[in-house]
């Protein structure tokens, strides 16, 4: 049915105007640059959170080792 409609209304379909972008090329290019900057900022925040989580994990491991040492000293 779709193919029939394409053949039947070919002239009407071809006479439609081409789609246009609402933004100019320059605006799109600027938007891409801003997006990349935001992505870099997001990446640095993510890296900071990972290092903070790493520090927390190190402290947790250190406390666990201390508890084990205390248990071994009691025995």
N, C-alpha and C positions, 0 to 999 in steps of 0.2 A: 504494500500500500504506500509505503514511504517513497519507494522508487517511482511509482506511478505519479505521485504528487510532484516529485522533483521534475520529471519529464513534462508533466502537464503545465506546471507553473514556472518553468525555467526562465521565461522572459521576465516575469514579475520578480523572481528571486535575484536575477542578475541586475535588475534596474535599481535595487536597493543601494543606498550609499554605504561605503565601507565604514567599518567601525573606527572611531577615533579615540585616542587616549585623551583623558581629561587633563593629564599632566604633560608638560613639555619634557623633552629629553633631558634638559638641564636640571629640572626639578627632580626627575627620577634619579639622576646621577647624584645629586646632593642628598637625596633620601638614602641612597645606598651607602654613602660615606657616613652619614649619621648612624645608620644601623650597624655598620662595622665598628664605630666607636663605642656604641652601646654594648655590643657583643664583647669587645675587649674589656670594658669596665666590668661586665658581668663575669667574665672569665677571671679577672683579678680578684673580685669578691669571692668567687668560688675557691680560688687558690688560698685566699686568706682563711676561709672557713675550714679548709682541709688542714692547714697548718695548725689552726686552733684545735681541731679535733685530734690531730696527731699529738699535740701537747697534752691534751686530756688523757689520751690513751697511755702515754708514757707515764703520767702521774698515777693512773690506775694500776698499771703494771708494777710500778715501783712500790705502791702500797701493798699490792698482793704479795710481792716478794718479801716485804717486811713482815707481813703476817705469817708467811710460811717460815721465815727465819725465827720468829717468836715461837711458833708452834714447835719447831725442831729444838729450840733452846729449852722449852718446858719438858720435852720428852727426855 
